[in-house]
């Protein structure tokens, strides 16, 4: 017990002795004394005058903060060991000169919880409320708040006239750094394959470089420049830009949020009023300009001359660049597979790519001409007038069926032009043909499977009833090709797409109780210039239109007649129903897009419109003959064998 008391007394005496001989001063104020410990740093951060008084950036900073908040401050300089003991015994409120953010493995902060705060956060609500909520009362003394106060650059110093232009040029050579400094840590962890030599001070490092013993040193720029001015080592240059920067900060210990808020708001107030900038200018402003050496000045001068030359020749360069961009734009537009036409606000063609020229049967000479005169089918002037865009419009342009999109070019609500894009529907038809063909074959298989099951059930029933002769007769009749509509279609219609759609509609009519009759003279070979998808669209829509007509009319003995003939390089298709629903009014509107006499939830009115568009695009003819109350017959004739 006595030994413990003796150790405590000896330790207290040691602390008192170290405190008595340490550099310190008091700042008068009100309230309790705030104990500030400044870590030893080189000038101009901390300077000891010949009479023993302290001055420097940190001294003026703490005086300004104390004056702003009327704080009573005890300021002293101490080392890291002094800091460890003082924090352990709770004798320190503020630490100056610590790195920001504090490394987690840095003693004595490795066992403390350090919360980093940006100075700008103090301008609003309390930024310390969140960390305080997560810390209990007994652990509050282990909470610290770190605030950055200055950003310090580190540069490479070399002898003037040296060929070394960056830190990379020192690879494989010896390089100096102050012992215990951030420069030494940076070199040790940076992977630079150089011989790193630690010296006791920045002045020692600079003298060794100035004498030519070592090629270079990595030092704090502000400390190094201050040392160069004080020692007269004018033959040294600082390479730019800096290798790295380090923030030095201020730590408020013991979880004292009230003190942290006072100092943080006072520091932010200095930044807002310009007092902080004046403080930086006083201690560092005189050295910042000297960082720019003659080589850098020459480089800046060369850049300035280059800018003058560039400005002088801007017109030539600009014209060449515009010409290059224009050529690239034309190549890109010609590479696009969509046709593109643009007009200006007056309706004159301003741009047309190669695809659009081919589709519209024009050339590039139409640029500058009125769009209404040279490409009237595109109808862009109407977009200029209405200012409304239209999308996915089917158009017949010079004999080509296309999908068009048109939109105005607007800026701040004013129409400055219009643009149209369109694509030939041949590719779209090819894709739709594959999809439609698959669906058509699936429908045909479904119908044949349904018929086959019905016939099997009929045969099974006859056998169970003992009507064996009738069963044999039924099987014989079904096996006769002439009695099967499927066999007839397979024999007389060689185009599989047409045959598939006809078989599918035959099965559907049988399910709906509609008498489907195929002209016995019907015949169709492989179509040469008519796509399978076009044939499916035409026949499928006409047959479906007839089926819906007879169902809607509820006529007795509903009947649908179909015929197809392939001769003299032309294909004729006829579809007749006995619904008799066609009238003069309906006949005048039936090919209009969206017109329909049906009342369904899904969109309709596109079947006959699509048929008409396809027939017109192929140069064919579509006619309708009807007697209201008796029949309606659609007849389509399209060329087969030529374009």
Protein Blocks (a to p, Z undefined) as FASTA:
>chain_A
ZZmmmmmmmmmmmmmmmmmmpccdddddedjdddddddddddfkbccdfkopacdjklmm
mmmmmmmnopacddddddfklmmmmmmnopafbdghiacdddfklcfklmpccddddfkl
mmmccfklmmmmmpcfklmmmpccdddfbdcdddddddehiabfbfklmgoiacdddehi
aklmmmmmnopacdddddfbfklmmmmmmnomagbdcddfklmmmmmmmnopakbccddd
dfbdcddddddehhiaklmmmmmmmmmmmmmnommmmmmmmmmmmmmmmmpcfklmmmmm
mmmmmmmmmmmmmmmmmmmmmmmmmmmmmmmmmmpmbdcddddfkopafbdcfklmmmno
pafklgopafklmmmmnommmmmmnopacehiacdeehiacddddddddeehiafbdcdd
dddfklmmmmmmmmmmmmmmmmmmmmmmmmmmmmmmmmmmmmmnopamlmmmmmmmmmpm
klpmklmmmmmmmblklmmmmmmmmmmmmmnopacdddfkbccdddfklcfklmmmmmmm
mmmmmmmmmmmnopghiadddddddeehiacdddddfklpacfklmmmmmpghiafbdcf
bdghklmmmmmmmmmmnopacdddddehiaccddddddehiZZ
